[in-house]
Amino acid sequence: MVRMVPVLVVALPCGALALTAACSDPSPPPRPRPGSQPAAEEAQRFIEQAESELHELSTQNNRAAWVASTYITVDTQVLAAAASAKLLGAQTDYAERAARYRDLDLPYDVRRRLDLLRTSLTLYAPADPAKTQELATIASRLEATYGAGKYCPSAGQCLDLQELSRIIAKSRDPEELKRAWVGWRTVSAPMRGDFTRLTALANEGARELGFKDTGDAWRAKYEMPLEALPREVDRLFGQVKPLYDALHCYVRGRLAARYGEDVVPGARPIRADLLGDMWAQDWSNIHDLVAPEGVAPIYDLDAALRAKGFTPIEMVKTGERFFVSLGFEPLPATFWERSLFVKPADRDVVCHASAWNIDDEEDLRIKMCIDITADDFQTIHHELGHTFYQRAYNHLPWLYRDSPNPAFHEALGDTIGLSVTPAYLQRIGLVDELPPPSSDVSLLLRDALAKVAFLPFAVLVDRWRWGVFSGDIPPAEYNKAWWDLRRRYQGVTPPVPRSEADFDPGAKYHVAASVPYIRYFFAHILQFQLHRALCEEAGHKGPLHRCTIYGSEQAGERLRRMMEMGRSRPWPEALEAVTGSRRMDAAAMLAYFAPLRGWLDRQNRGRKCGW
Ligand SMILES: [Zn+2]
């Protein structure tokens, strides 16, 4: 993941922060007044002042957050919360003031930065201070409920999400899986009241800033005409659905062979607790149950890394060389001095891998607890994708120092990850021999269990929330609507009957914490589209899944053109810079998985697919 700048979680209102932080503007933010037309020069001055102050606050916030993540103590948490509250207060304030300039005719770069300021938040607080306070309280309570969630099947025996997830990943006992799955959802049932109220309050705040509802505000980040975005999602999902259906059919067949038709009936949705993941969104953990029989084993990168005596630093250096081979400058000395590469022995740190640009200039870092594994080797390439992206746009005005929409940053990291192929590993001396073509299906199936299985889930989370925010899904139908979508898109079913006494959407972090989700769907489509265009530029011949752009300065040049644009232009122009097309297209993803698709179709012969 990338640590996005600015950090947006919840728009804490300034008034709510009075005890912990200074507000950027002690007077109540001016509301849009009809008929009052501030001059264009005033807008220009306003945006420059906003950038200067937010840049400063963001840097302070990043420093506090970095220490809080790499040195977890009571004090660092308090300091980080204060810095974050200060930044969010200022962002809310500026977003509201930016709305004043909405109807003015302004130069492109002023207009665009004002709009970015206005759409920069995730939850908008209503102007009424009591309501903003209430929204902030509810939002943090929901996230805390999730974070502290435990299932206690008996007195003194409690399991947290990590422990329950381990059961879902490793257990092959349907009863034990069911208990863990149901257990985690006892945590989310009590969230329903808070979530319902949060929806009402956030909608009120969004409407005050001129959005139809919160879903409308979230979609505005994609700069598409109203309602075009859901149509775009449908179109792209329609492209990949046959591939997903083939994977679903194959996996269901293998699970039925393992668990029996009683547990996994044919032509029905799959029980959601059998797929190795708490949300059935990533099926990698059941690879052993579904791996092709009688196919050559996948090469062992874990063993190769250990055999060659790689250290964590050498793994990162290898990743850096990938980017240097594309024509990028080596990373600054401070990157090596200030990053966290290994888990310290003497203190707690947040190990989840992330890429940071502390000052949005050259203070680039990654934070990881690197193990000498193939997974971490991949992740390093992904994180460095963020790092080089962050550096490529650091010359732009501060509000432009980001990807053109939230999907591009993740897509770029994953695009680089797709180039970590056996051919690349051979060229850098990590594997001696290329695995035979007969093992391609194994490799592709492993990728598909993560990336193809994820697609319908990535669509339905925000399909559900857009419906909730617009009122199409009323509170009395929250859970029913959730399961209707999960059945329709994913073809999964709960292991036990659910009712409106449950609140299963809240069992997913991004719902409890109000983090938009559709970016992950687009990122999964885009990474293949970018990969294919870069491979063409690199002169790759042959199947797409064997392409690496390692060593291609031409591909690097093409990529850099997009990266240097940051968020200064709408995303179709960024996409065009790499692919020549302004339209997202899943055809490259289908091409990448084409050999697997053929194989799946052969395996599925005689099976009744669908649900
Ligand atoms: Zn990432």
Boltz pocket constraint, residues with backbone or C-beta under 6 A from the ligand:
constraints:
  - pocket:
      binder: B
      contacts: [[A, 1], [A, 2], [A, 382], [A, 383], [A, 386], [A, 409], [A, 410], [A, 413]]
      max_distance: 6.0
